Amino acid sequence: MTEELRGIRDSGRYVPIRALQSPQGPWVSIGGRRVLNLCSNNYLGYANHPDVKRAAIEAIEKYGVGAGAVRSIAGTSELHVMLEEEIAAFKHMEAALVFQGGLLANTGTIPVLVAKDDIVFSEELNHASIIDGVRLSSAKRAVYRHVDMDDLNSQLTQHRSEGRRSLIVTDGVFSMDGDIAPLDKIVEAGEKHDSMVYVDDAHGEGVLGDHGRGIVDHFNLAGLVDAEMGTFSKAIGSMGGFIAGSSELIELLRQRARPFLFSSALNAGDAAAVLKSVQLMKSDDAPLKRLWKNTEELKAGLRDAGYDTGSSRTPITPVMIGDEKKTVELSRMLYEEESLFASPIVYPTVAPGAARIRLMPSAVHSSEDIRFALDAFRKAGSKLGLT
Ligand SMILES: *Cc1c(COP(=O)(O)O)cnc(C)c1O
């Protein structure tokens, strides 16, 4: 362990983990200082929204704090059922199942869809929880190149017959780059090659589509995607995850998904908070518009300052640096000298040599906050000779 830790430090990939002393928001307190927060996934500001907090508090008063059991024994509350109905309706899907987190939704569902005799076509930049889900399934795996439909189609032609069932699995919005999977083309490929399609929409939900309904709505594909996975921990501001799909898929997951059967249920406070956030999303898309306005201002300002923001088409704004040590140093300078909290993203989260600072604007940032961030990047970048 000593050697392994030294290796991480020597490679410049050691990431300091800071503890917040305040709620999530545009500004946070860390170590007694107020810093501008540009690295949380709290896209719509619901993590500290008064109505969402009140819903959680009222649910705790009514239902207590702990679910007390796994969903399949005594842990299912009427709140989970209401939430599942709300999510299915919001997503225009037949049914939905709530999990304790997005990671568990992925690792729990993929092994129900495919097993040893089956094959998975997995996009190369998929989230770690998809990769783990595929590993747990024991299915054969073919990895296709990032958003490369020619490669997906040729791999399907070559390898589809090696599996009984077949599943194409992709992130909707790629979490480290902010680009979008061509889901319409993926659905076509799935139809052509008799493969199910599974999309992880952790960063599309609350961000893409009508009122933030996500990537399936963005491409108008309701009913054509077999499983849409989402998380409640990002735009929705709380905790938990879900799968939306056909009634049969959801029924099967209730009997087979291991995190549903073997890990205790989501707590009432979280379930009620999520329910309230979804109701807010449906009733008012002003925060969504604000999020996109902030995104555009931030990206344009960074480009003007000479930074490369990669291929992002969403609020996820990677500031591409490349070198790990420089990236960690830039983040440290932004934090210590400019009061800007923006974590470095290095290997193994991204490929070696592709280090970056990933900025996450939100609906609760003001235009002044965005200008503050751009100013900080200009100053720290010129000190480091980056721009
Ligand atoms: C964050 C994330 C997850 C995990 O979601 P949690 O609810 O935080 O467990 C899964 N997939 C992707 C693409 C993510 O970005």
The ligand as an ORCA input file, in Angstrom:
! r2SCAN-3c Opt
* xyz 0 1
  C     -22.672      9.571    -11.834
  C     -22.899      8.517    -12.850
  C     -23.394      7.264    -12.477
  C     -23.613      6.877    -11.035
  O     -24.712      7.514    -10.478
  P     -24.863      7.598     -8.890
  O     -26.312      7.822     -8.696
  O     -24.025      8.726     -8.432
  O     -24.416      6.276     -8.341
  C     -23.625      6.340    -13.463
  N     -23.401      6.634    -14.759
  C     -22.910      7.814    -15.165
  C     -22.674      8.089    -16.621
  C     -22.636      8.801    -14.217
  O     -22.143      9.970    -14.613
*
